[in-house]
Amino acid sequence: MEKKTTKKAGKAGTRGNGPRADSAAAKRYDWQGGGWLRKTTRRRIYMRDDFCCIYCGASALDSAVSLTVDHVLPRELGGTNAHSNLVTCCKSCNSSKQDKPLARFLRKIELDKGIDGETVARRIRNTTRRQLPKLAQ
C-alpha cells in the first residue's frame, strides 16, 4: 500500500522571521530599523563601530550619512544575527553589498571606490571581535 504524503504550504511573502509582505504588521515594519534587531542592540553596534561605515569609513558624526546595520555573512548564505556578524554601514554600501559574499563585495569596492579591501577586511575582523558597549542607564 502506497503511503500518501502531504507537504505543508509555505507562507507566501515571508522572509526569515519578518511579517508577511501583505500583512498589517508589514506596514509597521521599519526596514531601516527593522523588527529583526532591537533598537538598543542597533545603538550598541553603532557605538562599537564609532558611528562609521565599516566599509567606506563615512561617519554619521561628520556628515548627514544614514547608517544601517549589515550582515557580514548574509543570512541567505548562512549568516546569523549575532553581534559578531553585524556591522555598521552606510545605506550606499549596504545597498551595493546586498547579499554578496564579503570577498566579492570587497573586490567591488576596490574597483569602484579605490578602497583597499584587505584593510577593510582587517577592520571588520578587529571590530566584530570586540564586545558591544553597555548603554548608560
C-alpha positions, 0 to 999 in steps of 0.5 A: 500500500502506497503511503500518501504524503502531504507537504505543508504550504509555505507562507507566501511573502515571508522572509526569515522571521519578518511579517508577511509582505501583505500583512498589517504588521508589514506596514509597521515594519521599519526596514531601516530599523527593522523588527529583526534587531532591537533598537538598543542592540542597533545603538550598541553596534553603532557605538562599537563601530564609532558611528562609521561605515565599516566599509567606506569609513563615512561617519554619521558624526561628520556628515548627514550619512544614514547608517544601517546595520549589515550582515557580514555573512548574509543570512541567505548564505548562512549568516546569523544575527549575532553581534559578531556578524553585524556591522555598521554601514552606510545605506550606499554600501549596504545597498551595493553589498546586498547579499554578496559574499564579503570577498566579492563585495570587497573586490567591488569596492576596490574597483569602484571606490579605490578602497583597499579591501584587505584593510577593510577586511582587517577592520571588520575582523578587529571590530566584530571581535570586540564586545558591544558597549553597555548603554548608560542607564 
